[in-house]
Amino acid sequence: MGGGALGLAVAKINDPNRKLQAKNKKRLAEEREDNRCIHKATRVLQDHGVTCRCGGLAIPTEQRGKIRRCVRCNKQFASGGYNLGDTRTAYELRNYYRNNEKLDMMYYDDAVEFLKEEDKIHRSSV
């Protein structure tokens, strides 16, 4: 009977459904992390955005500069400078990022798309 229990344990380990479940769990965890990062990038862009003439949100176009682009009308213009990256010393960063967040440019495009969709929804409800 000991061999039967061992065979059952081996069958569980080699179960393709179990492997698929593990892959799905890992994929879902990665998607959740990506979504969290996209929402964080969206918040940072909103915090550094200004209002365009059309009433839309004009967000920074790069990590550091003065150029912003409106998510509604796509107009690009210069406005007050911004710096969304790490140019401070480690001590300054430690104190600064307790209350502020930096932008991970890897999620910039996804955050912009999210803001555009949010703007469309807002305009259609008004």
N, C-alpha and C positions, 0 to 999 in steps of 0.2 A: 504494500500500500504506500510505502514511502516513495516508490518510483512514480506512482500515480500523482501524488501531490507535487513532486518535482516537475513532472510533465505539465501539470496545470500551471505552475509558476512560470515555466518557460513559455507556455502558450500565451500567458498574460503579457510577458515581456515582448514577445514577437507579434502581438496583436496589432494589425495595421490600423484599426480604429483608434487605439491608444496613441500611436505615433501621430496620426492625423490630428487628434485632439491636442496633443502637445504642440504641434506646429501652429494650429489655429490659436491656441492660447498665447504663444509667442508673438504671432502676427497681430493679435488684438492688443497686446501690451505695447508693441511698437507703434500701432496706430494711435493709441491713447497718448503716448509720449509725443508723437508728432502733433496731435491736436492741441495738447497742452502748450507746446512750443509755438504753434501758430497763434493761439489766443494770446500768449504772452507778447509775441511780436506785434499783434494787432493793438494791444493796450499801449505799447511803447509808441507806435505810430500815431495813435489817437492823442496821446499825451503831448507829442511834439508837433501835432498838426495845427493848422490855422484855417480860418474860414475863407473860402474863395469868394469872389464877387457873385458867383452863381448860387452861393449858399452851401455848396458842398464842402467836404473836408479835403484840404490840401495837405498832403503828407510829404515827409522828406523823401528825396529820390535816391539818396546814398547814405552811407554811414556818417559822413561829416560834410558839411557845406552850408549853402544858403538856398539851394533850389528845392522847390516843392512842386508837386503835381497834384491837381485836383482829381479825386476819384470819380466825380460826377461829369465834369466837362472836359477833363483831360488837359486843361490848360496848365502850362508850366510857367512859374514865375519865381523871382528872387524874393526872399523874405528874411527875417532874422536868422542868424546863424544857429546851427545846431551841431551837436556832437553826440552820436549814439554809441560810440565805441569806447575802448579802454585806452585813454591817453594819460591817465593820472597815475600817480605812484601807488604802490600796493597799499600803503597806509591810507591814502586818500580814497582809493577804491573801496576798501573795507568799510569806511565810514559812509561813503556816498551810496553804495549799493544796499545799505540797510534799508533805505527809504526809496530808492530808485532802481529801475531795471534797465539793462542794456538790451540792444536789439541784436538778435542772431540773424544775420543777413541770409542765412540758408532758408529761412522761412518768410522772407520778405514778399516774394511773389504770391504765396498762399495767403498771407495776411492782407495784401492789397486786394486780391479777389474777394476775400471775406468782407472787407470794407465796402467794396463796390456792390456786392449783393445786399449788404445791410442798408446801403444808401437807396437802392432800388426799392426795397421793402418799405423803408421809411417814406419815400416819395409817393408810393402807391397808396399808403394808408392816410396820407394828408389830403 
